[in-house]
Each structure stands twice: as C-alpha cells, then as structure tokens.
C-alpha cells in the first residue's frame, strides 16, 4: 500500500484515498441526503397519493411502512454481504437501485406497483446506509473522523430542514410523482462521481459466508417487531398478539442460531464489548426520545395552541438549524481535545433543556420554549458526533458490522419512539382516563418524560 512519508496522520491510507477523502465524503453524504430527503418528502405527499389512487389512508400508509420495514430488516444482511463484495461496489449498486426505484415509483400506475417499487428503493437505500459510516471511517485518519461524522450529522439536519417545505412545493406545483423524480438527477451525479472517485483499499472475504437461516430469522423478527409496535400504537388486538408471539419465538431461535453458527449474520460477541454496548444503548434511547418529540411537538402546537401547520414547521426547524451549525464544531472538538465524555455532556444538555422546554410550555412562555428548542439542537449535535465515533471505533476490525448494526439500532429506536409517542398521545386524547387533566397538560407531561429518557441516555454513555 502506498503511504505518505510526510504526513503520519494518514499512514494507513493510500495516497489517492487520502487526497480524495472529502470527495468520497461528499459522495457518501449525497446518498445519505437523497435517501433521507426522499423518506420525508413522501410523507408530505401521502395525502395526494391517497386521493390519486382513490384508496384509504390505511392502504396508502404501506408506501411508508413497506419502505421502513425493508430498510431496517436488510441493514445487517447487506453489512454482511459487503464483506464479500466490498463496500464500494455495494454502495454503488445501492445508488443505482435507489435511483431506478425512484424512476419506477414516479411512473407507477397503481398503488400496488408503487409499494413494490418503494420496496425496491428501500433495498437500494439499505445498501447505501448500511455501510456509509464504515466508508467514512475507512477514508479518514483518526485525527479527522469526528469532523467527518460531524459533516454527516449536518447533512442529516439539512434533510430534516428542507424536506417538508421542499416536498410541499413539489407536490403543489409539479405533482406527487416528482417527489420521486427529484432523486434522479441527484442519483445520476452521485453515481458518476462514485464510479470515478469511490476507490478505497479493502480486505474482502474470498467467499460469501452468508448465514441464510440467520438472515431469514432476522427478517422475520424485525418485521414481526415493527408490525407489533405499529398495531399496539393503534390500540392493539389479535394482530398484536400474533406478531408479538412471532417476534419472541424468532428472536429466541435467532440467538440460538447465531450463538452456534461458524459464520453468523450477527457476531453476538460485539455485545460483550463495553466500549460498544454503552454508546449503542445510549443511541437507541436518544432516537426513542428524539422521535417522540417529532410526533408530539406538532400535535401540541397545532391541536392545543391552535397554530397553523406552517408556523409549526418553521419552529421545528430551529432545532435542526442548531444541529446543522454545531455538528461540525462538535466533531472538531472531539478530534482536537479527545473529550471522552462529550457525548454524555451533549445528551445531558439535551435532557435538561427538554425539561426546560416542557416547563416553558407549562407556564405559557413560548419564547422561552423556542430558546430551549435551539439548545436541544445544540445538545443533540454534541451527542451524535462523538457517540457515532465511539460506536464505530469500539471494534476497529469490524466496521462493516458496526455500521449496519448502528443503522439498525437507529431505525429501531426511531420506530419505537414513534410507536410510544402515538400510544401516549392517543391516551392523552382519551376521555376515559379519569385523571381530570387536559390533553395539553398530559402532552407537557410526556415532554417531561422525554427529558427523562435523554438523562438516562447520558448516564448510560458516561465513561467513568
């Protein structure tokens, strides 16, 4: 391998990879941005799609659900496959499939076709997401990894900022099909750039040692879990019991299988590493709390305070803008000073300012609530970058596995947060609770609880 004698910071990287590291980062972040933006834009377009195909909202919801199910269930599988194909080939293939899926979605003539092509899109997105963080870790020296992941967090924040408003403009002016077509030029530019610049030295497995039984069990348990939580949040019933039973049984069999398999889909020994399990558990708690905010915030401000949707959307951008601005700074601090408890401090700030946000709502101080919202964004940025770096650095020889496991945990936490928030808000609107509290007061109570979840995360990731 060719190295630079003048710069010891990148002595483990080839000269070409080191020189192109920011181009490679831009390519990876393009894929991340495209997938993230598409998910949020489709949510905005869902009512129009429902009317266009003359179906119920329950039927059209499968456009979103099928995408999420496929992405989450396939992360680990594609992470394993990348050990054989190499990360770059799988990433490029994912780019192609996602872009083609977007094209086919736009030309769909029925809801069934649209759902099928959304699943195709999800396969491509899963390929891209499962190994994107691993690629970033591979092309940057240790002294720059935090900064690179900071840029990744900023791109995620940008996606959260512009997707809802951009989706509304596209749907209103061009129609729902263009929420898919908008990905095509981005995908072409990204693909051409990837073919030219995305070249890194990798150690690949000679054979595809795929645990097909374990893979099948993992897909079954993830689908059962997501359907279980989704149905439970809607009141529960027979489907809840069936999916819950399938999940428990398949999880038990999966653990037995992976414990005794020579080439497991998921190497369970990673869960014995304290350096991995603490930041990973903190990450799940963080995404549970963050997605609860995303669900309850608009409900509170629209239904309780009678704000317009535009006003709610603009104020929700406050937190995302703060994340966008602070994430690169967070990465720089982590790289330069190696502050080992920066992630714990970040989520501690997030938790305390969420409690402050809830208190401001309780006393009716909206300005104070908005300031608190900005501080929540600052805390999120200070947590996400060092936490991701800690997870990916915990077992350097297993970056492919860690990248896909982290992506799975992130989606799991997100969906669990949505399900929990939906259940709690449904209870808030119920008149049979007999607590004598208004829905608004109960929602504020939920915000206090969310602050508590963040504080638990701070304790979990703290390094003594």
PyMOL commands that set and color helices and strands:
alter all, ss='L'
color gray80, all
select helices_A, chain A and resi 8-10+15-19+21-53+57-60+62-85+87-106+111-139+142-173+178-197+212-233+238-259+268-272+274-304+309-337+342-363+366-394+396-429+439-461
alter helices_A, ss='H'
color red, helices_A
deselect
rebuild
show_as cartoon
